[in-house]
Amino acid sequence: MTFGSSLGLVLLVFCLLILWQIRQILLLLLMAILLAQILNLAVTWWQRHHLKRSYALIITLFGFFIGIIGIFVGIIPALVQQFRQLFSLLPQAIERLWGQVHSLEDYLDPSLASVLPDFKTLLAQLQPLINQIAGRGLSIFYGTFGIILSLLLIVALGLMILADPAAYYRCFLRLFPAFYRSRVRSILEQCDRDLKAWLKGIFCHMLIMTLGSCLGLSLIGIPLAFSQSILAGFLTFIPNLGPVLSTILPFSIALLETPWQPWAVLLLYSSIYLLIQYFDRHSPLPILTVRSLRLLPAFTLLAQLFFASIFGFLGLFLAVPLALIGRIWLKEALIEDILDHWRIGDKKS
């Protein structure tokens, strides 16, 4: 290995150590970039309707702040009230759910039924894992600037990036050697394209889940349908695990009602999930699909476990964007540019 190669390897390891030390800041930066991407979709839409970017930016920011004010004034107070009622019912619902699980013991083999833990034992076993995931997720906010300041920082960074993305784009490119900048430019364009496609598709999925669960739970007669549908739509941002998690709460609440309602809740959420999968595969509208990104289910699940172990709940929440970016960089920069051109005969002592 030559001196230049050795020096490059040392610098690479040093840069990776620095990135690891500031990983919490980088996660906040990723959230700001996602916010800028979301707002840029609206800006691009206005530009396609023959509006200058400056005017499109002003209209988008005005709509963003009006939406934030509307959420805090019109939606959050109702959500807070319903969530208070929801959390008061939650312990009874969990006890009823666990009672239903233990009622299956009569149909199981006695040796298998004896190993089933009770609710308190299971909660005691899960408590360290829950605290670890929640603690790491909140430490990103608490340990950096605090929740309010972190959210303000995300919004401020997102708006700054949105105002002049080309300047930040050029600054990032200059971190790489001149001969590799054109290659980095193409990788960044692919990341931008895939992130936009994924955001469009996932927000359509969230909208379908929110509207479908609100309408379905109201028709079934489940109390607090509005807050549960908002929570279900929010959790849909997490592929695979999100729809499963969104079913637990309404199913548990339904156990406090009539015997047929829990099964109706399962049928409702299964139907919504299948509807989303159908649109993802057969929709004529590209905005409704994220299938073209070709994220394998096993790869997505492993990415969720990996990022949740590092960042907690926020890592689980942002696992797919992180996996998309990581997959593109690994494929383009490592596999195609290095490993595919690595020949044993070219190795020099």
C-alpha positions as CSV (number, residue, x, y, z in Angstrom):
1,M,0.0,0.0,0.0
2,T,1.5,3.4,-1.0
3,F,1.8,6.4,1.3
4,G,-1.1,8.2,-0.4
5,S,-3.4,5.2,0.0
6,S,-2.4,4.9,3.7
7,L,-3.0,8.6,4.3
8,G,-6.4,8.4,2.5
9,L,-7.4,5.4,4.7
10,V,-6.4,7.2,7.9
11,L,-8.3,10.3,6.8
12,L,-11.4,8.2,5.9
13,V,-11.4,6.5,9.4
14,F,-10.9,10.0,11.0
15,C,-13.8,11.4,9.1
16,L,-16.0,8.5,10.0
17,L,-15.2,8.9,13.7
18,I,-16.1,12.6,13.5
19,L,-19.4,11.8,11.8
20,W,-20.2,9.2,14.5
21,Q,-19.6,11.8,17.2
22,I,-21.9,14.3,15.6
23,R,-24.5,11.7,14.5
24,Q,-27.3,13.5,16.5
25,I,-26.7,16.8,14.7
26,L,-26.7,14.9,11.4
27,L,-30.1,13.4,12.2
28,L,-31.5,16.8,12.8
29,L,-29.9,17.9,9.5
30,L,-31.6,15.0,7.8
31,M,-35.0,16.0,9.2
32,A,-34.4,19.6,8.0
33,I,-33.5,18.3,4.5
34,L,-36.7,16.2,4.5
35,L,-38.7,19.3,5.5
36,A,-37.1,21.3,2.7
37,Q,-37.8,18.4,0.2
38,I,-41.5,18.4,1.3
39,L,-41.8,22.2,0.9
40,N,-39.9,22.1,-2.4
41,L,-42.5,19.7,-3.8
42,A,-45.0,22.6,-3.4
43,V,-42.6,25.1,-4.8
44,T,-41.9,22.9,-7.9
45,W,-45.7,22.5,-8.4
46,W,-46.1,26.3,-8.5
47,Q,-43.2,26.6,-10.9
48,R,-44.7,24.1,-13.3
49,H,-47.7,26.5,-13.4
50,H,-45.4,29.3,-14.8
51,L,-44.8,31.0,-11.5
52,K,-41.3,32.4,-10.7
53,R,-39.4,30.6,-7.9
54,S,-39.4,33.6,-5.7
55,Y,-43.2,34.0,-5.8
56,A,-43.7,30.2,-5.5
57,L,-41.4,30.3,-2.4
58,I,-43.4,33.1,-0.8
59,I,-46.7,31.3,-1.5
60,T,-45.4,28.0,-0.1
61,L,-44.0,29.6,3.0
62,F,-47.2,31.5,3.6
63,G,-49.2,28.3,3.2
64,F,-46.8,26.5,5.5
65,F,-47.1,29.0,8.4
66,I,-50.9,29.2,7.9
67,G,-51.0,25.4,8.1
68,I,-48.8,25.4,11.3
69,I,-51.1,28.0,12.9
70,G,-54.2,26.1,11.9
71,I,-52.8,22.8,13.3
72,F,-52.0,24.5,16.7
73,V,-55.3,26.3,16.9
74,G,-57.8,23.9,15.3
75,I,-56.4,20.3,15.5
76,I,-54.0,20.0,18.5
77,P,-56.5,21.1,21.2
78,A,-59.0,18.4,20.0
79,L,-56.2,15.9,19.8
80,V,-54.9,16.6,23.3
81,Q,-58.4,16.2,24.7
82,Q,-59.0,12.9,22.9
83,F,-55.6,11.6,23.7
84,R,-56.2,12.2,27.4
85,Q,-59.4,10.2,27.2
86,L,-57.5,7.6,25.1
87,F,-54.8,7.2,27.7
88,S,-57.3,6.8,30.5
89,L,-58.9,3.9,28.6
90,L,-55.6,2.4,27.6
91,P,-54.8,0.4,30.8
92,Q,-58.2,-1.2,30.8
93,A,-57.9,-2.0,27.1
94,I,-54.4,-3.6,27.6
95,E,-55.7,-5.7,30.5
96,R,-58.6,-6.8,28.5
97,L,-56.3,-7.6,25.5
98,W,-54.0,-9.6,27.7
99,G,-57.0,-11.4,29.2
100,Q,-58.1,-12.4,25.7
101,V,-54.6,-13.8,25.0
102,H,-54.6,-15.9,28.2
103,S,-58.1,-17.1,27.4
104,L,-56.4,-19.0,24.5
105,E,-54.6,-21.1,27.1
106,D,-57.6,-23.5,27.3
107,Y,-57.0,-24.4,23.6
108,L,-53.2,-24.8,23.9
109,D,-51.1,-27.6,25.1
110,P,-50.6,-27.2,28.9
111,S,-46.8,-27.3,28.6
112,L,-47.0,-24.4,26.1
113,A,-49.5,-22.4,28.1
114,S,-47.3,-22.6,31.2
115,V,-44.5,-20.6,29.5
116,L,-46.8,-17.7,28.6
117,P,-45.8,-14.7,30.9
118,D,-48.4,-12.6,32.5
119,F,-48.8,-8.9,31.7
120,K,-46.7,-7.6,34.5
121,T,-43.8,-10.0,33.7
122,L,-43.9,-9.1,30.0
123,L,-44.0,-5.4,30.8
124,A,-41.0,-5.7,33.1
125,Q,-39.1,-7.5,30.4
126,L,-40.0,-4.9,27.7
127,Q,-39.5,-1.9,29.9
128,P,-35.6,-1.6,29.4
129,L,-36.0,-2.0,25.6
130,I,-38.8,0.7,25.5
131,N,-36.8,3.0,27.7
132,Q,-33.7,2.5,25.6
133,I,-35.5,3.3,22.3
134,A,-37.5,6.2,23.7
135,G,-34.5,7.6,25.6
136,R,-32.2,7.6,22.6
137,G,-34.8,9.2,20.5
138,L,-35.5,12.0,23.0
139,S,-31.8,12.4,23.8
140,I,-31.3,13.8,20.3
141,F,-33.5,16.7,21.3
142,Y,-32.7,16.9,25.0
143,G,-29.0,16.4,24.6
144,T,-28.6,18.9,21.8
145,F,-30.8,22.0,22.2
146,G,-34.0,20.9,23.9
147,I,-37.2,19.9,22.2
148,I,-38.5,23.4,21.3
149,L,-35.1,24.7,20.2
150,S,-34.5,21.5,18.2
151,L,-37.8,21.8,16.4
152,L,-37.1,25.5,15.7
153,L,-33.6,24.5,14.4
154,I,-35.1,21.9,12.1
155,V,-37.6,24.5,10.7
156,A,-35.0,27.2,10.4
157,L,-32.5,24.9,8.6
158,G,-35.2,23.5,6.4
159,L,-36.3,27.0,5.3
160,M,-32.6,28.1,4.8
161,I,-32.0,25.1,2.6
162,L,-35.2,25.7,0.7
163,A,-34.4,29.4,0.1
164,D,-31.1,28.6,-1.7
165,P,-30.5,24.9,-2.2
166,A,-27.9,25.4,-4.9
167,A,-25.5,27.2,-2.6
168,Y,-25.5,24.3,0.0
169,Y,-25.3,21.8,-2.9
170,R,-22.1,23.5,-4.2
171,C,-20.6,23.6,-0.7
172,F,-21.2,19.9,-0.2
173,L,-19.6,19.1,-3.6
174,R,-16.4,20.9,-2.6
175,L,-15.9,18.4,0.2
176,F,-14.9,15.9,-2.5
177,P,-11.9,15.8,-4.8
178,A,-12.3,17.7,-8.1
179,F,-12.1,14.6,-10.2
180,Y,-15.0,12.9,-8.3
181,R,-17.4,15.9,-8.1
182,S,-19.2,15.0,-11.3
183,R,-19.8,11.5,-9.9
184,V,-21.0,12.9,-6.6
185,R,-23.4,15.2,-8.5
186,S,-25.0,12.3,-10.2
187,I,-25.3,10.4,-6.9
188,L,-26.9,13.4,-5.2
189,E,-29.4,13.8,-8.1
190,Q,-30.4,10.2,-7.7
191,C,-30.8,10.6,-3.9
192,D,-32.9,13.7,-4.5
193,R,-35.1,11.9,-7.1
194,D,-35.6,8.8,-4.9
195,L,-36.4,10.8,-1.8
196,K,-39.0,12.9,-3.6
197,A,-40.6,9.8,-5.1
198,W,-40.7,8.1,-1.7
199,L,-42.1,11.2,0.1
200,K,-44.9,11.6,-2.5
201,G,-45.9,7.9,-2.2
202,I,-45.6,7.7,1.6
203,F,-47.7,10.8,2.1
204,C,-50.4,9.4,-0.1
205,H,-50.3,6.2,2.0
206,M,-50.6,8.3,5.2
207,L,-53.6,10.1,3.7
208,I,-55.3,6.9,2.7
209,M,-54.7,5.4,6.2
210,T,-55.9,8.5,8.0
211,L,-59.1,8.9,6.0
212,G,-59.8,5.2,5.9
213,S,-59.3,4.6,9.6
214,C,-61.3,7.7,10.6
215,L,-64.2,6.8,8.4
216,G,-64.1,3.1,9.3
217,L,-63.7,3.5,13.0
218,S,-66.6,6.0,13.0
219,L,-68.8,3.6,11.2
220,I,-67.8,0.7,13.5
221,G,-68.6,2.9,16.5
222,I,-65.1,2.9,18.1
223,P,-64.7,5.9,20.4
224,L,-62.1,8.6,19.8
225,A,-61.8,7.7,16.1
226,F,-60.3,11.1,15.2
227,S,-57.2,10.8,17.4
228,Q,-56.7,7.2,16.6
229,S,-56.9,7.9,12.8
230,I,-54.3,10.7,13.2
231,L,-52.0,8.4,15.1
232,A,-52.5,5.6,12.5
233,G,-51.7,8.0,9.6
234,F,-48.6,9.2,11.5
235,L,-47.4,5.6,12.1
236,T,-47.8,4.8,8.4
237,F,-44.7,6.8,7.8
238,I,-42.9,3.7,9.2
239,P,-43.3,1.0,6.5
240,N,-44.2,-2.5,7.6
241,L,-44.2,-1.9,11.3
242,G,-46.3,1.3,11.3
243,P,-49.6,-0.3,10.1
244,V,-49.2,-3.1,12.6
245,L,-48.6,-0.6,15.5
246,S,-51.5,1.5,14.4
247,T,-53.9,-1.5,14.7
248,I,-53.0,-2.3,18.4
249,L,-54.6,0.7,20.0
250,P,-58.0,0.7,18.2
251,F,-58.2,-3.1,18.6
252,S,-57.5,-2.8,22.4
253,I,-60.1,0.0,22.7
254,A,-62.6,-2.2,20.7
255,L,-62.2,-4.9,23.3
256,L,-64.0,-2.6,25.8
257,E,-67.0,-2.4,23.5
258,T,-69.1,-5.2,21.9
259,P,-67.5,-8.6,21.0
260,W,-67.7,-8.2,17.3
261,Q,-65.9,-4.8,17.1
262,P,-62.3,-6.0,17.6
263,W,-62.7,-8.3,14.6
264,A,-64.2,-5.4,12.6
265,V,-61.2,-3.3,13.5
266,L,-58.8,-6.1,12.3
267,L,-60.8,-6.4,9.1
268,L,-60.8,-2.6,8.6
269,Y,-57.0,-2.1,9.0
270,S,-56.3,-5.2,6.9
271,S,-58.5,-3.9,4.1
272,I,-56.8,-0.4,4.3
273,Y,-53.3,-2.1,4.2
274,L,-54.3,-4.2,1.2
275,L,-55.7,-1.2,-0.5
276,I,-52.4,0.7,0.0
277,Q,-50.5,-2.3,-1.3
278,Y,-52.8,-2.5,-4.3
279,F,-52.3,1.2,-5.2
280,D,-48.5,0.7,-4.6
281,R,-48.5,-2.1,-7.3
282,H,-51.2,-1.2,-9.8
283,S,-52.0,2.5,-9.5
284,P,-51.8,4.4,-12.9
285,L,-50.7,7.5,-10.9
286,P,-46.9,7.5,-10.2
287,I,-47.5,9.6,-7.1
288,L,-49.3,6.8,-5.3
289,T,-46.5,4.3,-5.6
290,V,-43.1,3.8,-3.9
291,R,-42.6,0.3,-5.4
292,S,-40.3,1.6,-8.1
293,L,-37.7,2.3,-5.4
294,R,-37.3,-1.5,-5.0
295,L,-36.5,-1.5,-1.3
296,L,-36.6,-5.2,-0.3
297,P,-38.8,-5.9,2.7
298,A,-36.0,-7.7,4.6
299,F,-33.6,-4.9,3.9
300,T,-36.2,-2.4,5.2
301,L,-36.8,-4.3,8.4
302,L,-33.0,-4.7,9.1
303,A,-32.6,-1.0,8.4
304,Q,-35.4,-0.2,10.9
305,L,-33.8,-2.4,13.6
306,F,-30.3,-0.9,12.9
307,F,-31.3,2.7,13.0
308,A,-33.7,2.2,16.0
309,S,-30.8,0.7,18.0
310,I,-28.6,3.8,17.2
311,F,-31.1,6.7,17.3
312,G,-34.2,5.2,19.1
313,F,-37.7,6.0,17.9
314,L,-36.5,8.8,15.6
315,G,-34.1,6.3,13.9
316,L,-37.1,3.9,13.4
317,F,-39.1,6.8,12.1
318,L,-36.4,7.9,9.6
319,A,-35.1,4.5,8.8
320,V,-36.4,4.4,5.2
321,P,-35.0,7.7,4.1
322,L,-31.6,6.8,5.7
323,A,-31.7,3.4,4.0
324,L,-32.5,5.0,0.7
325,I,-29.6,7.4,0.9
326,G,-27.3,4.7,2.3
327,R,-28.2,2.2,-0.4
328,I,-27.5,4.7,-3.2
329,W,-24.2,5.7,-1.8
330,L,-23.1,2.1,-1.2
331,K,-24.2,1.0,-4.6
332,E,-22.7,3.9,-6.6
333,A,-19.7,5.0,-4.6
334,L,-18.5,1.7,-3.0
335,I,-19.7,-1.1,-5.2
336,E,-19.6,0.4,-8.7
337,D,-16.7,2.9,-8.3
338,I,-14.4,0.7,-6.1
339,L,-15.4,-3.0,-5.7
340,D,-16.4,-3.5,-9.4
341,H,-13.1,-2.1,-10.6
342,W,-10.9,-3.9,-8.0
343,R,-8.6,-6.4,-9.7
344,I,-6.1,-8.6,-7.8
345,G,-3.7,-8.1,-10.7
346,D,-3.7,-4.3,-10.2
347,K,-2.7,-4.7,-6.5
348,K,0.8,-3.3,-5.9
349,S,3.0,-3.9,-2.9
